[in-house]
Amino acid sequence: MPSAAPTNQLPGVEQSYGFGGTNYGSDRRLKNNISKIGKSPSGLNIYSFEYNDKKFGEGIWQGVMSDEIPAIAVINHEDGFDRVDYSLLDVEFKQI
């Protein structure tokens, strides 16, 4: 069963809502210090990273890159950067 992202807003993290779930900025262009740290049970790459703009969150995070996941989980945000609906994936978005 896929692991869902938390439904409450993480402190200091910009989030948007869509597809009935919580989604987070997962566009590669929003991130730096990107390192692959593993794979999910379904084979998705899991990365650690930091956000370029701290409005998305400070510190080190775990998640996916929107260009590597099934299109159904990618949300094209009005700002031009992709968001990911983690409720559709078996990866947990979290601060590490």
PDB file as gemmi writes it, atoms N, CA and C in Angstrom:
CRYST1    1.000    1.000    1.000  90.00  90.00  90.00 P 1                      
ATOM      1  N   MET A   1       0.849  -1.180   0.000  1.00  0.00           N  
ATOM      2  CA  MET A   1       0.000   0.000   0.000  1.00  0.00           C  
ATOM      3  C   MET A   1       0.892   1.240   0.000  1.00  0.00           C  
ATOM      4  N   PRO A   2       0.624   2.225  -0.877  1.00  0.00           N  
ATOM      5  CA  PRO A   2       1.451   3.422  -0.929  1.00  0.00           C  
ATOM      6  C   PRO A   2       1.393   4.203   0.362  1.00  0.00           C  
ATOM      7  N   SER A   3       2.525   4.785   0.709  1.00  0.00           N  
ATOM      8  CA  SER A   3       2.619   5.652   1.879  1.00  0.00           C  
ATOM      9  C   SER A   3       2.192   7.050   1.478  1.00  0.00           C  
ATOM     10  N   ALA A   4       1.271   7.638   2.193  1.00  0.00           N  
ATOM     11  CA  ALA A   4       0.767   8.966   1.865  1.00  0.00           C  
ATOM     12  C   ALA A   4       1.555  10.029   2.599  1.00  0.00           C  
ATOM     13  N   ALA A   5       1.666  11.187   1.974  1.00  0.00           N  
ATOM     14  CA  ALA A   5       2.290  12.326   2.638  1.00  0.00           C  
ATOM     15  C   ALA A   5       1.358  12.804   3.736  1.00  0.00           C  
ATOM     16  N   PRO A   6       1.889  13.456   4.738  1.00  0.00           N  
ATOM     17  CA  PRO A   6       1.050  13.953   5.807  1.00  0.00           C  
ATOM     18  C   PRO A   6      -0.010  14.898   5.270  1.00  0.00           C  
ATOM     19  N   THR A   7      -1.172  14.901   5.885  1.00  0.00           N  
ATOM     20  CA  THR A   7      -2.243  15.766   5.420  1.00  0.00           C  
ATOM     21  C   THR A   7      -2.199  17.130   6.066  1.00  0.00           C  
ATOM     22  N   ASN A   8      -1.381  17.325   7.073  1.00  0.00           N  
ATOM     23  CA  ASN A   8      -1.237  18.640   7.677  1.00  0.00           C  
ATOM     24  C   ASN A   8       0.004  19.311   7.107  1.00  0.00           C  
ATOM     25  N   GLN A   9       0.007  20.647   7.121  1.00  0.00           N  
ATOM     26  CA  GLN A   9       1.128  21.367   6.539  1.00  0.00           C  
ATOM     27  C   GLN A   9       2.354  21.256   7.426  1.00  0.00           C  
ATOM     28  N   LEU A  10       3.484  20.933   6.808  1.00  0.00           N  
ATOM     29  CA  LEU A  10       4.737  20.905   7.535  1.00  0.00           C  
ATOM     30  C   LEU A  10       5.163  22.333   7.816  1.00  0.00           C  
ATOM     31  N   PRO A  11       5.721  22.601   8.978  1.00  0.00           N  
ATOM     32  CA  PRO A  11       6.118  23.969   9.326  1.00  0.00           C  
ATOM     33  C   PRO A  11       7.100  24.543   8.307  1.00  0.00           C  
ATOM     34  N   GLY A  12       6.808  25.748   7.844  1.00  0.00           N  
ATOM     35  CA  GLY A  12       7.711  26.443   6.947  1.00  0.00           C  
ATOM     36  C   GLY A  12       7.749  25.918   5.533  1.00  0.00           C  
ATOM     37  N   VAL A  13       6.778  25.089   5.140  1.00  0.00           N  
ATOM     38  CA  VAL A  13       6.780  24.512   3.806  1.00  0.00           C  
ATOM     39  C   VAL A  13       5.574  25.020   3.041  1.00  0.00           C  
ATOM     40  N   GLU A  14       5.841  25.581   1.837  1.00  0.00           N  
ATOM     41  CA  GLU A  14       4.738  25.983   0.982  1.00  0.00           C  
ATOM     42  C   GLU A  14       4.123  24.722   0.403  1.00  0.00           C  
ATOM     43  N   GLN A  15       2.830  24.654   0.412  1.00  0.00           N  
ATOM     44  CA  GLN A  15       2.181  23.521  -0.230  1.00  0.00           C  
ATOM     45  C   GLN A  15       0.954  24.004  -0.972  1.00  0.00           C  
ATOM     46  N   SER A  16       0.519  23.220  -1.917  1.00  0.00           N  
ATOM     47  CA  SER A  16      -0.702  23.508  -2.633  1.00  0.00           C  
ATOM     48  C   SER A  16      -1.556  22.257  -2.583  1.00  0.00           C  
ATOM     49  N   TYR A  17      -2.806  22.409  -2.916  1.00  0.00           N  
ATOM     50  CA  TYR A  17      -3.720  21.290  -2.810  1.00  0.00           C  
ATOM     51  C   TYR A  17      -4.278  20.943  -4.181  1.00  0.00           C  
ATOM     52  N   GLY A  18      -4.441  19.686  -4.437  1.00  0.00           N  
ATOM     53  CA  GLY A  18      -4.991  19.230  -5.698  1.00  0.00           C  
ATOM     54  C   GLY A  18      -5.193  17.739  -5.650  1.00  0.00           C  
ATOM     55  N   PHE A  19      -6.046  17.241  -6.496  1.00  0.00           N  
ATOM     56  CA  PHE A  19      -6.344  15.812  -6.582  1.00  0.00           C  
ATOM     57  C   PHE A  19      -6.728  15.234  -5.230  1.00  0.00           C  
ATOM     58  N   GLY A  20      -7.258  16.062  -4.331  1.00  0.00           N  
ATOM     59  CA  GLY A  20      -7.713  15.559  -3.047  1.00  0.00           C  
ATOM     60  C   GLY A  20      -6.614  15.250  -2.064  1.00  0.00           C  
ATOM     61  N   GLY A  21      -5.368  15.594  -2.374  1.00  0.00           N  
ATOM     62  CA  GLY A  21      -4.267  15.283  -1.472  1.00  0.00           C  
ATOM     63  C   GLY A  21      -3.346  16.465  -1.311  1.00  0.00           C  
ATOM     64  N   THR A  22      -2.382  16.300  -0.465  1.00  0.00           N  
ATOM     65  CA  THR A  22      -1.389  17.330  -0.253  1.00  0.00           C  
ATOM     66  C   THR A  22      -0.237  17.087  -1.217  1.00  0.00           C  
ATOM     67  N   ASN A  23       0.272  18.168  -1.793  1.00  0.00           N  
ATOM     68  CA  ASN A  23       1.387  18.009  -2.716  1.00  0.00           C  
ATOM     69  C   ASN A  23       2.452  19.052  -2.432  1.00  0.00           C  
ATOM     70  N   TYR A  24       3.671  18.722  -2.794  1.00  0.00           N  
ATOM     71  CA  TYR A  24       4.831  19.535  -2.454  1.00  0.00           C  
ATOM     72  C   TYR A  24       5.671  19.802  -3.687  1.00  0.00           C  
ATOM     73  N   GLY A  25       6.409  20.927  -3.664  1.00  0.00           N  
ATOM     74  CA  GLY A  25       7.282  21.290  -4.767  1.00  0.00           C  
ATOM     75  C   GLY A  25       8.313  20.206  -5.018  1.00  0.00           C  
ATOM     76  N   SER A  26       8.227  19.553  -6.150  1.00  0.00           N  
ATOM     77  CA  SER A  26       9.137  18.453  -6.450  1.00  0.00           C  
ATOM     78  C   SER A  26       9.810  18.610  -7.800  1.00  0.00           C  
ATOM     79  N   ASP A  27       9.783  19.810  -8.322  1.00  0.00           N  
ATOM     80  CA  ASP A  27      10.461  20.113  -9.569  1.00  0.00           C  
ATOM     81  C   ASP A  27      11.965  20.192  -9.297  1.00  0.00           C  
ATOM     82  N   ARG A  28      12.738  19.508 -10.101  1.00  0.00           N  
ATOM     83  CA  ARG A  28      14.197  19.460  -9.929  1.00  0.00           C  
ATOM     84  C   ARG A  28      14.800  20.867  -9.889  1.00  0.00           C  
ATOM     85  N   ARG A  29      14.204  21.810 -10.626  1.00  0.00           N  
ATOM     86  CA  ARG A  29      14.736  23.179 -10.685  1.00  0.00           C  
ATOM     87  C   ARG A  29      14.590  23.930  -9.363  1.00  0.00           C  
ATOM     88  N   LEU A  30      13.779  23.430  -8.445  1.00  0.00           N  
ATOM     89  CA  LEU A  30      13.586  24.066  -7.135  1.00  0.00           C  
ATOM     90  C   LEU A  30      14.611  23.604  -6.104  1.00  0.00           C  
ATOM     91  N   LYS A  31      15.461  22.651  -6.479  1.00  0.00           N  
ATOM     92  CA  LYS A  31      16.285  21.951  -5.492  1.00  0.00           C  
ATOM     93  C   LYS A  31      17.776  22.062  -5.775  1.00  0.00           C  
ATOM     94  N   ASN A  32      18.578  21.818  -4.734  1.00  0.00           N  
ATOM     95  CA  ASN A  32      20.022  21.720  -4.873  1.00  0.00           C  
ATOM     96  C   ASN A  32      20.511  20.635  -3.925  1.00  0.00           C  
ATOM     97  N   ASN A  33      21.802  20.327  -4.013  1.00  0.00           N  
ATOM     98  CA  ASN A  33      22.391  19.259  -3.186  1.00  0.00           C  
ATOM     99  C   ASN A  33      21.579  17.965  -3.286  1.00  0.00           C  
ATOM    100  N   ILE A  34      21.220  17.613  -4.498  1.00  0.00           N  
ATOM    101  CA  ILE A  34      20.386  16.429  -4.752  1.00  0.00           C  
ATOM    102  C   ILE A  34      21.257  15.172  -4.738  1.00  0.00           C  
ATOM    103  N   SER A  35      20.852  14.186  -3.923  1.00  0.00           N  
ATOM    104  CA  SER A  35      21.558  12.900  -3.851  1.00  0.00           C  
ATOM    105  C   SER A  35      20.546  11.764  -3.830  1.00  0.00           C  
ATOM    106  N   LYS A  36      20.776  10.773  -4.678  1.00  0.00           N  
ATOM    107  CA  LYS A  36      19.914   9.588  -4.651  1.00  0.00           C  
ATOM    108  C   LYS A  36      20.234   8.800  -3.396  1.00  0.00           C  
ATOM    109  N   ILE A  37      19.201   8.472  -2.609  1.00  0.00           N  
ATOM    110  CA  ILE A  37      19.418   7.749  -1.349  1.00  0.00           C  
ATOM    111  C   ILE A  37      18.725   6.390  -1.310  1.00  0.00           C  
ATOM    112  N   GLY A  38      17.956   6.062  -2.346  1.00  0.00           N  
ATOM    113  CA  GLY A  38      17.308   4.759  -2.348  1.00  0.00           C  
ATOM    114  C   GLY A  38      16.260   4.639  -3.419  1.00  0.00           C  
ATOM    115  N   LYS A  39      15.502   3.539  -3.324  1.00  0.00           N  
ATOM    116  CA  LYS A  39      14.394   3.268  -4.242  1.00  0.00           C  
ATOM    117  C   LYS A  39      13.193   2.829  -3.427  1.00  0.00           C  
ATOM    118  N   SER A  40      12.014   3.194  -3.907  1.00  0.00           N  
ATOM    119  CA  SER A  40      10.772   2.759  -3.260  1.00  0.00           C  
ATOM    120  C   SER A  40      10.483   1.310  -3.659  1.00  0.00           C  
ATOM    121  N   PRO A  41       9.528   0.646  -2.984  1.00  0.00           N  
ATOM    122  CA  PRO A  41       9.174  -0.722  -3.371  1.00  0.00           C  
ATOM    123  C   PRO A  41       8.754  -0.850  -4.839  1.00  0.00           C  
ATOM    124  N   SER A  42       8.168   0.232  -5.413  1.00  0.00           N  
ATOM    125  CA  SER A  42       7.753   0.173  -6.816  1.00  0.00           C  
ATOM    126  C   SER A  42       8.874   0.574  -7.775  1.00  0.00           C  
ATOM    127  N   GLY A  43      10.044   0.949  -7.244  1.00  0.00           N  
ATOM    128  CA  GLY A  43      11.183   1.269  -8.081  1.00  0.00           C  
ATOM    129  C   GLY A  43      11.430   2.741  -8.328  1.00  0.00           C  
ATOM    130  N   LEU A  44      10.674   3.629  -7.684  1.00  0.00           N  
ATOM    131  CA  LEU A  44      10.904   5.065  -7.836  1.00  0.00           C  
ATOM    132  C   LEU A  44      12.177   5.474  -7.101  1.00  0.00           C  
ATOM    133  N   ASN A  45      12.958   6.333  -7.720  1.00  0.00           N  
ATOM    134  CA  ASN A  45      14.148   6.859  -7.061  1.00  0.00           C  
ATOM    135  C   ASN A  45      13.746   7.788  -5.929  1.00  0.00           C  
ATOM    136  N   ILE A  46      14.438   7.677  -4.797  1.00  0.00           N  
ATOM    137  CA  ILE A  46      14.215   8.543  -3.641  1.00  0.00           C  
ATOM    138  C   ILE A  46      15.481   9.366  -3.448  1.00  0.00           C  
ATOM    139  N   TYR A  47      15.299  10.660  -3.242  1.00  0.00           N  
ATOM    140  CA  TYR A  47      16.418  11.588  -3.134  1.00  0.00           C  
ATOM    141  C   TYR A  47      16.374  12.362  -1.824  1.00  0.00           C  
ATOM    142  N   SER A  48      17.546  12.814  -1.412  1.00  0.00           N  
ATOM    143  CA  SER A  48      17.639  13.848  -0.382  1.00  0.00           C  
ATOM    144  C   SER A  48      17.999  15.129  -1.130  1.00  0.00           C  
ATOM    145  N   PHE A  49      17.549  16.265  -0.610  1.00  0.00           N  
ATOM    146  CA  PHE A  49      17.798  17.534  -1.283  1.00  0.00           C  
ATOM    147  C   PHE A  49      17.493  18.691  -0.339  1.00  0.00           C  
ATOM    148  N   GLU A  50      17.899  19.867  -0.774  1.00  0.00           N  
ATOM    149  CA  GLU A  50      17.526  21.113  -0.116  1.00  0.00           C  
ATOM    150  C   GLU A  50      16.821  21.971  -1.145  1.00  0.00           C  
ATOM    151  N   TYR A  51      15.934  22.844  -0.690  1.00  0.00           N  
ATOM    152  CA  TYR A  51      15.267  23.769  -1.600  1.00  0.00           C  
ATOM    153  C   TYR A  51      16.129  25.000  -1.815  1.00  0.00           C  
ATOM    154  N   ASN A  52      16.169  25.501  -3.054  1.00  0.00           N  
ATOM    155  CA  ASN A  52      16.871  26.748  -3.364  1.00  0.00           C  
ATOM    156  C   ASN A  52      16.243  27.916  -2.618  1.00  0.00           C  
ATOM    157  N   ASP A  53      14.913  27.965  -2.621  1.00  0.00           N  
ATOM    158  CA  ASP A  53      14.158  29.039  -1.976  1.00  0.00           C  
ATOM    159  C   ASP A  53      13.595  28.490  -0.666  1.00  0.00           C  
ATOM    160  N   LYS A  54      13.983  29.072   0.431  1.00  0.00           N  
ATOM    161  CA  LYS A  54      13.597  28.558   1.748  1.00  0.00           C  
ATOM    162  C   LYS A  54      12.101  28.681   2.026  1.00  0.00           C  
ATOM    163  N   LYS A  55      11.338  29.361   1.156  1.00  0.00           N  
ATOM    164  CA  LYS A  55       9.883  29.392   1.342  1.00  0.00           C  
ATOM    165  C   LYS A  55       9.288  27.993   1.181  1.00  0.00           C  
ATOM    166  N   PHE A  56      10.006  27.111   0.493  1.00  0.00           N  
ATOM    167  CA  PHE A  56       9.552  25.735   0.338  1.00  0.00           C  
ATOM    168  C   PHE A  56       9.969  24.857   1.511  1.00  0.00           C  
ATOM    169  N   GLY A  57      10.832  25.366   2.367  1.00  0.00           N  
ATOM    170  CA  GLY A  57      11.266  24.619   3.537  1.00  0.00           C  
ATOM    171  C   GLY A  57      12.767  24.705   3.724  1.00  0.00           C  
ATOM    172  N   GLU A  58      13.186  24.727   4.958  1.00  0.00           N  
ATOM    173  CA  GLU A  58      14.611  24.768   5.282  1.00  0.00           C  
ATOM    174  C   GLU A  58      15.070  23.391   5.725  1.00  0.00           C  
ATOM    175  N   GLY A  59      16.340  23.112   5.505  1.00  0.00           N  
ATOM    176  CA  GLY A  59      16.887  21.828   5.918  1.00  0.00           C  
ATOM    177  C   GLY A  59      16.930  20.838   4.776  1.00  0.00           C  
ATOM    178  N   ILE A  60      17.105  19.579   5.129  1.00  0.00           N  
ATOM    179  CA  ILE A  60      17.242  18.497   4.156  1.00  0.00           C  
ATOM    180  C   ILE A  60      15.935  17.708   4.109  1.00  0.00           C  
ATOM    181  N   TRP A  61      15.520  17.396   2.896  1.00  0.00           N  
ATOM    182  CA  TRP A  61      14.240  16.726   2.651  1.00  0.00           C  
ATOM    183  C   TRP A  61      14.453  15.435   1.878  1.00  0.00           C  
ATOM    184  N   GLN A  62      13.464  14.559   1.975  1.00  0.00           N  
ATOM    185  CA  GLN A  62      13.430  13.317   1.202  1.00  0.00           C  
ATOM    186  C   GLN A  62      12.214  13.363   0.300  1.00  0.00           C  
ATOM    187  N   GLY A  63      12.399  12.976  -0.957  1.00  0.00           N  
ATOM    188  CA  GLY A  63      11.270  12.931  -1.879  1.00  0.00           C  
ATOM    189  C   GLY A  63      11.714  12.461  -3.248  1.00  0.00           C  
ATOM    190  N   VAL A  64      10.899  12.773  -4.236  1.00  0.00           N  
ATOM    191  CA  VAL A  64      11.145  12.353  -5.615  1.00  0.00           C  
ATOM    192  C   VAL A  64      11.398  13.576  -6.492  1.00  0.00           C  
ATOM    193  N   MET A  65      11.784  13.310  -7.718  1.00  0.00           N  
ATOM    194  CA  MET A  65      11.896  14.345  -8.740  1.00  0.00           C  
ATOM    195  C   MET A  65      10.704  14.180  -9.678  1.00  0.00           C  
ATOM    196  N   SER A  66      10.012  15.265  -9.923  1.00  0.00           N  
ATOM    197  CA  SER A  66       8.766  15.188 -10.684  1.00  0.00           C  
ATOM    198  C   SER A  66       8.964  14.669 -12.105  1.00  0.00           C  
ATOM    199  N   ASP A  67      10.162  14.820 -12.662  1.00  0.00           N  
ATOM    200  CA  ASP A  67      10.400  14.359 -14.027  1.00  0.00           C  
ATOM    201  C   ASP A  67      10.650  12.852 -14.121  1.00  0.00           C  
ATOM    202  N   GLU A  68      10.660  12.149 -12.988  1.00  0.00           N  
ATOM    203  CA  GLU A  68      10.941  10.714 -12.988  1.00  0.00           C  
ATOM    204  C   GLU A  68       9.760   9.852 -12.551  1.00  0.00           C  
ATOM    205  N   ILE A  69       8.646  10.447 -12.247  1.00  0.00           N  
ATOM    206  CA  ILE A  69       7.526   9.682 -11.688  1.00  0.00           C  
ATOM    207  C   ILE A  69       6.364   9.609 -12.674  1.00  0.00           C  
ATOM    208  N   PRO A  70       5.380   8.738 -12.415  1.00  0.00           N  
ATOM    209  CA  PRO A  70       4.221   8.664 -13.302  1.00  0.00           C  
ATOM    210  C   PRO A  70       3.511  10.021 -13.413  1.00  0.00           C  
ATOM    211  N   ALA A  71       3.153  10.386 -14.636  1.00  0.00           N  
ATOM    212  CA  ALA A  71       2.543  11.694 -14.913  1.00  0.00           C  
ATOM    213  C   ALA A  71       1.270  11.936 -14.098  1.00  0.00           C  
ATOM    214  N   ILE A  72       0.559  10.895 -13.740  1.00  0.00           N  
ATOM    215  CA  ILE A  72      -0.686  11.069 -12.993  1.00  0.00           C  
ATOM    216  C   ILE A  72      -0.449  11.728 -11.626  1.00  0.00           C  
ATOM    217  N   ALA A  73       0.764  11.606 -11.096  1.00  0.00           N  
ATOM    218  CA  ALA A  73       1.078  12.184  -9.787  1.00  0.00           C  
ATOM    219  C   ALA A  73       1.697  13.575  -9.888  1.00  0.00           C  
ATOM    220  N   VAL A  74       1.917  14.070 -11.117  1.00  0.00           N  
ATOM    221  CA  VAL A  74       2.536  15.384 -11.312  1.00  0.00           C  
ATOM    222  C   VAL A  74       1.451  16.440 -11.521  1.00  0.00           C  
ATOM    223  N   ILE A  75       1.587  17.528 -10.800  1.00  0.00           N  
ATOM    224  CA  ILE A  75       0.655  18.654 -10.898  1.00  0.00           C  
ATOM    225  C   ILE A  75       1.430  19.836 -11.471  1.00  0.00           C  
ATOM    226  N   ASN A  76       0.960  20.360 -12.583  1.00  0.00           N  
ATOM    227  CA  ASN A  76       1.586  21.523 -13.201  1.00  0.00           C  
ATOM    228  C   ASN A  76       1.045  22.772 -12.526  1.00  0.00           C  
ATOM    229  N   HIS A  77       1.840  23.360 -11.654  1.00  0.00           N  
ATOM    230  CA  HIS A  77       1.422  24.524 -10.864  1.00  0.00           C  
ATOM    231  C   HIS A  77       1.473  25.784 -11.717  1.00  0.00           C  
ATOM    232  N   GLU A  78       0.664  26.757 -11.359  1.00  0.00           N  
ATOM    233  CA  GLU A  78       0.594  28.017 -12.110  1.00  0.00           C  
ATOM    234  C   GLU A  78       1.914  28.782 -12.115  1.00  0.00           C  
ATOM    235  N   ASP A  79       2.799  28.521 -11.165  1.00  0.00           N  
ATOM    236  CA  ASP A  79       4.091  29.210 -11.137  1.00  0.00           C  
ATOM    237  C   ASP A  79       5.115  28.598 -12.095  1.00  0.00           C  
ATOM    238  N   GLY A  80       4.714  27.517 -12.805  1.00  0.00           N  
ATOM    239  CA  GLY A  80       5.599  26.888 -13.773  1.00  0.00           C  
ATOM    240  C   GLY A  80       6.449  25.758 -13.217  1.00  0.00           C  
ATOM    241  N   PHE A  81       6.369  25.525 -11.906  1.00  0.00           N  
ATOM    242  CA  PHE A  81       7.121  24.445 -11.274  1.00  0.00           C  
ATOM    243  C   PHE A  81       6.175  23.317 -10.892  1.00  0.00           C  
ATOM    244  N   ASP A  82       6.621  22.084 -11.126  1.00  0.00           N  
ATOM    245  CA  ASP A  82       5.796  20.913 -10.829  1.00  0.00           C  
ATOM    246  C   ASP A  82       5.636  20.698  -9.335  1.00  0.00           C  
ATOM    247  N   ARG A  83       4.489  20.149  -8.973  1.00  0.00           N  
ATOM    248  CA  ARG A  83       4.217  19.646  -7.636  1.00  0.00           C  
ATOM    249  C   ARG A  83       3.919  18.159  -7.794  1.00  0.00           C  
ATOM    250  N   VAL A  84       4.026  17.417  -6.708  1.00  0.00           N  
ATOM    251  CA  VAL A  84       3.763  15.977  -6.733  1.00  0.00           C  
ATOM    252  C   VAL A  84       2.705  15.644  -5.703  1.00  0.00           C  
ATOM    253  N   ASP A  85       1.730  14.858  -6.121  1.00  0.00           N  
ATOM    254  CA  ASP A  85       0.722  14.344  -5.195  1.00  0.00           C  
ATOM    255  C   ASP A  85       1.269  13.046  -4.615  1.00  0.00           C  
ATOM    256  N   TYR A  86       1.877  13.158  -3.438  1.00  0.00           N  
ATOM    257  CA  TYR A  86       2.531  11.999  -2.807  1.00  0.00           C  
ATOM    258  C   TYR A  86       1.534  10.926  -2.374  1.00  0.00           C  
ATOM    259  N   SER A  87       0.251  11.257  -2.298  1.00  0.00           N  
ATOM    260  CA  SER A  87      -0.728  10.236  -1.924  1.00  0.00           C  
ATOM    261  C   SER A  87      -0.863   9.170  -3.009  1.00  0.00           C  
ATOM    262  N   LEU A  88      -0.335   9.441  -4.202  1.00  0.00           N  
ATOM    263  CA  LEU A  88      -0.378   8.479  -5.296  1.00  0.00           C  
ATOM    264  C   LEU A  88       0.906   7.674  -5.434  1.00  0.00           C  
ATOM    265  N   LEU A  89       1.874   7.940  -4.566  1.00  0.00           N  
ATOM    266  CA  LEU A  89       3.182   7.279  -4.664  1.00  0.00           C  
ATOM    267  C   LEU A  89       3.484   6.478  -3.405  1.00  0.00           C  
ATOM    268  N   ASP A  90       4.437   5.573  -3.531  1.00  0.00           N  
ATOM    269  CA  ASP A  90       4.897   4.798  -2.372  1.00  0.00           C  
ATOM    270  C   ASP A  90       6.199   5.379  -1.820  1.00  0.00           C  
ATOM    271  N   VAL A  91       6.281   6.708  -1.814  1.00  0.00           N  
ATOM    272  CA  VAL A  91       7.418   7.441  -1.271  1.00  0.00           C  
ATOM    273  C   VAL A  91       6.861   8.454  -0.279  1.00  0.00           C  
ATOM    274  N   GLU A  92       7.523   8.559   0.846  1.00  0.00           N  
ATOM    275  CA  GLU A  92       7.117   9.544   1.844  1.00  0.00           C  
ATOM    276  C   GLU A  92       7.946  10.814   1.681  1.00  0.00           C  
ATOM    277  N   PHE A  93       7.268  11.936   1.530  1.00  0.00           N  
ATOM    278  CA  PHE A  93       7.942  13.230   1.523  1.00  0.00           C  
ATOM    279  C   PHE A  93       8.119  13.640   2.964  1.00  0.00           C  
ATOM    280  N   LYS A  94       9.364  13.911   3.370  1.00  0.00           N  
ATOM    281  CA  LYS A  94       9.593  14.280   4.766  1.00  0.00           C  
ATOM    282  C   LYS A  94      10.915  14.996   4.928  1.00  0.00           C  
ATOM    283  N   GLN A  95      11.028  15.716   6.017  1.00  0.00           N  
ATOM    284  CA  GLN A  95      12.291  16.334   6.377  1.00  0.00           C  
ATOM    285  C   GLN A  95      13.142  15.294   7.075  1.00  0.00           C  
ATOM    286  N   ILE A  96      14.431  15.240   6.712  1.00  0.00           N  
ATOM    287  CA  ILE A  96      15.319  14.232   7.306  1.00  0.00           C  
ATOM    288  C   ILE A  96      16.513  14.900   7.970  1.00  0.00           C  
TER     289      ILE A  96                                                      
END                                                                             
